[in-house]
Amino acid sequence: MVAGIGPGAAVHLTPAAREALAEADVVAGYGLYLDLIRDQLAGKQLIASGMRREVERVRAAVAAAEEGRRVCVVSSGDAGVYGLAGLVLEELAQRDLVLPFRVVPGVTASLAASALLGAPLAHDHAVISLSDLLTPIELIERRVRAAAEADFVLALYNVRSRTRTAPFEAALAILRETRPSDTPVGIVRNAFREGQERRVITLRELTLDDADMLTLLVVGSSQTFVWRGYMITPRGYCLGSEK
Ligand SMILES: C[S@@+](CC[C@H](N)C(=O)[O-])C[C@H]1O[C@@H](n2cnc3c(N)ncnc32)[C@H](O)[C@@H]1O
């Protein structure tokens, strides 16, 4: 099994994910994520490893499943969104290994951030990761430009790390070229986790210092507006006018 555990708070762990964890003998995940669900892990064998050890972690989890253990691999948010569901399936596919398998969906960071910001994703939006660890920066730039020119709202994941700033710098330059400077930007850090922060600013005000690896950015489309701190992208309903 692979389960998304949501953005952080226990109330956003779905009952289905809770059930998957309860069924498992072995739980595999990044240490920080296991900390978020510590109270679900009593008596379980843990396969915990750090960032960038994903292949190792998934192989250990698959090996445990081959031994007949019930294994749950966890990702934050949803396991299919920049999470481990794909990697587990790739490993099974590469070895043509048929094991009982299911993916339990979770609340991904863009939806958690959207809820905190109001309704910025109520119309078409594009989800883009700015991490160039596994994706060439040229491709990231092409996608940011295409989505910005097509007037999608942008939900940006993996915005920048301490050392990896070039993709965010490039994205910022593209956004400044393609979107008006008063475009609303929502910044959500640690959504539904300890230390939650939420701000709504304009593209003009956005700087490299506004994001880190715990941040999700939402850049509005030409239709997005701000009302009393809420970001709203209308779907197009007609509200009529007041008499
Ligand atoms: C490797 S991705 C994992 C995404 C995860 N699978 C999901 O569906 O949310 C990590 C990135 O997700 C975003 N993220 C994850 N949880 C977050 C949270 N609670 N608050 C803000 N951003 C978050 C950040 O952009 C972070 O750099």
PDBQT file of the ligand as one rigid body, heavy atoms in Angstrom, charges set to zero:
ROOT
HETATM    1  C1  LIG A 301       8.344  16.532  -2.466  1.00  0.00    +0.000 C 
HETATM    2  S1  LIG A 301       6.951  17.599  -2.467  1.00  0.00    +0.000 S 
HETATM    3  C2  LIG A 301       5.762  16.527  -1.746  1.00  0.00    +0.000 C 
HETATM    4  C3  LIG A 301       4.351  16.923  -2.060  1.00  0.00    +0.000 C 
HETATM    5  C4  LIG A 301       3.321  16.030  -1.392  1.00  0.00    +0.000 C 
HETATM    6  N1  LIG A 301       3.348  14.679  -1.916  1.00  0.00    +0.000 N 
HETATM    7  C5  LIG A 301       1.910  16.614  -1.514  1.00  0.00    +0.000 C 
HETATM    8  O1  LIG A 301       1.074  16.003  -2.193  1.00  0.00    +0.000 OA
HETATM    9  O2  LIG A 301       1.667  17.680  -0.934  1.00  0.00    +0.000 OA
HETATM   10  C6  LIG A 301       7.330  18.710  -1.156  1.00  0.00    +0.000 C 
HETATM   11  C7  LIG A 301       6.788  20.110  -1.432  1.00  0.00    +0.000 C 
HETATM   12  O3  LIG A 301       5.382  20.130  -1.185  1.00  0.00    +0.000 OA
HETATM   13  C8  LIG A 301       5.009  21.360  -0.619  1.00  0.00    +0.000 C 
HETATM   14  N2  LIG A 301       4.403  21.083   0.699  1.00  0.00    +0.000 N 
HETATM   15  C9  LIG A 301       4.207  19.866   1.236  1.00  0.00    +0.000 A 
HETATM   16  N3  LIG A 301       3.554  19.968   2.417  1.00  0.00    +0.000 NA
HETATM   17  C10 LIG A 301       3.349  21.282   2.639  1.00  0.00    +0.000 A 
HETATM   18  C11 LIG A 301       2.730  22.030   3.685  1.00  0.00    +0.000 A 
HETATM   19  N4  LIG A 301       2.171  21.430   4.741  1.00  0.00    +0.000 N 
HETATM   20  N5  LIG A 301       2.694  23.385   3.565  1.00  0.00    +0.000 NA
HETATM   21  C12 LIG A 301       3.213  24.000   2.480  1.00  0.00    +0.000 A 
HETATM   22  N6  LIG A 301       3.808  23.344   1.461  1.00  0.00    +0.000 NA
HETATM   23  C13 LIG A 301       3.883  22.008   1.534  1.00  0.00    +0.000 A 
HETATM   24  C14 LIG A 301       6.253  22.231  -0.533  1.00  0.00    +0.000 C 
HETATM   25  O4  LIG A 301       6.320  22.979  -1.719  1.00  0.00    +0.000 OA
HETATM   26  C15 LIG A 301       7.332  21.173  -0.500  1.00  0.00    +0.000 C 
HETATM   27  O5  LIG A 301       8.577  21.694  -0.979  1.00  0.00    +0.000 OA
ENDROOT
TORSDOF 0
